[in-house]
Amino acid sequence: MHRRAFLGGTALAVAGGPAVAHHGWSWAEGDQVELAGTIRRVTIAPPHPTLQVETARDGVWTVELGNPALTRRAGFVEGVANPGDRVVALGHRSLENGERRLKAVRITVGDRRFDIYPDRIRGG
């Protein structure tokens, strides 16, 4: 089942389903959402590489990737994404109301897709 959630004017596609319990994910919602925007900053450093992604209406979100080794295995390494690139992040939003933070399971930059947590991706 899919539904649309609108947050501050930015449409997020939500894939319904049960929450998946996993160490390190307890701060995030069970539903997966898609966040589209423009990369403002890329950080490839422990504990988690992150992207700062600016959306059209919500401002800047922090998008967390996997640990550096996991992120690298997915092919997301320094230089594959740069400030100004368009990005779509599939992942889980923070449970904290108003916090603009997303734990990504997949990142798409242009036509390049990086499955950070392939076993957690729902619906394709």
Stockholm file with secondary structure:
# STOCKHOLM 1.0

chainA/1-124         MHRRAFLGGTALAVAGGPAVAHHGWSWAEGDQVELAGTIRRVTIAPPHPTLQVETARDGVWTVELGNPALTRRAGFVEGVANPGDRVVALGHRSLENGERRLKAVRITVGDRRFDIYPDRIRGG
#=GR chainA/1-124 SS CEEEEEETTEEEEEECCCCCCCTTCTTBCSSEEEEEEEEEEEECCSSCCEEEEEETTTEEEEEECCCHHHHHHTTCCTTSSCTTCEEEEEEEEBSSTTCCEEEEEEEEETTEEEESSGGGCCCC
#=GC SS_cons         CEEEEEETTEEEEEECCCCCCCTTCTTBCSSEEEEEEEEEEEECCSSCCEEEEEETTTEEEEEECCCHHHHHHTTCCTTSSCTTCEEEEEEEEBSSTTCCEEEEEEEEETTEEEESSGGGCCCC
//
